[in-house]
């Protein structure tokens, strides 16, 4: 059964900021497009296989709800699966050089 993938406005903004950063750094357009397309393909793949990526135990333990994670280049993407609603909520995308964070209780 398919799940709806919901990407928060904050995550969409983070993706746009990263694209703008790449453009500002003079990265080749095909590389930027490839990064964005691969990320979108990963999101789309969650519709049929929402548990394909491992559980992030640190975040899961911190908020008491299962959070999963996948790597996209130098980025970690965090999401949760809601079987009752048949949804996947993409919660955060973080560059590896950024300090790790744990979602606040209100983000559950």
N, C-alpha and C positions, 0 to 999 in steps of 0.2 A: 504494500500500500504506500502511496506517495505522501510525502510530508511537504508542507509549504515552508519554504525558507524565507525567514524575515530578517532583513538586515537593517539594523537600527540606523537612524539618521546620523548618529555620532560616528558609526563605523563607516558609512558612506562618505562622511566628511573627512575622516582619516585617510581613506583611499584617495580621495581627490587631492588632499594635501600632499600625499606621497607622489602622486602623478605630477603635481605642480613642482615639487622639489626636484624630481628627476628632470623635468623640462628645464628648470633653472640651472641645473648642473650640466646641461648639454648632453644628456644621455640620448642615444639614438632612438628615434621614434619607434622602430620595430622592436626594440628591447622594452620600451615602456608599454607598448601595445601588448606584447607577449606576456608581460607580467600581469597586466589587467585581465587579459583573456584567460590566462591560466587560473587566476584567482576566481573569476566568474565560473569557470568550469568546475572548480572544486565546490563552490557554493551549489551549483546545479546538481552535482553528484550526490549531495546530501539528501536530495529529495527521495531517492530510492534506497540509499544506504546511510542513514543518519548516524550510525554507530561505527562507521568504518575507521574512525580515528580514535586514538586512546583517550582514556580519562585523564585529566590533569588533577592528580591527587591533592596537590597543595590548594588549589582553588576549591575543589570539591569539599575538602575537609574544612576550609575556612568559612564557607557559606552553608554547608550542610545540604547541598544539592549537586547532583552530578554535572560537572563541566568537562567538556571534551576540548581537545586542541589538535590543530594540525599546523605544520610548518609550510610556509610559502616563501622560499628564498630565505632572507634574513628576518622574516616576520613570523610571529606566532599568531594564530587566529583561534579565538576561544568561542565556544558555542554550547548551547544546551538543547536537549531534546525533550519535547513534551508529547508523550504518547497519547494522552487524553485529547489534546487539541490537534494532534498530528502536525506539529510545527517544529521547526528548528530555528532557534533564535541566535543569530550571530551577535555576540556581545562586545567583542573587543578585537582589535588587531594591533599588535605591538612589535616595534622593531627590536631586534635582539639587544641593541645597545641601550635601550630604555630600561630603567629600573622596573623590576616586576611589581605588579600591583595585584591586589585581590579585590574583586568587586565588593562594593559596599552592600550591606544587608538590603537596602532599598532596591538594588539591581536584580534581586532574585526574581 
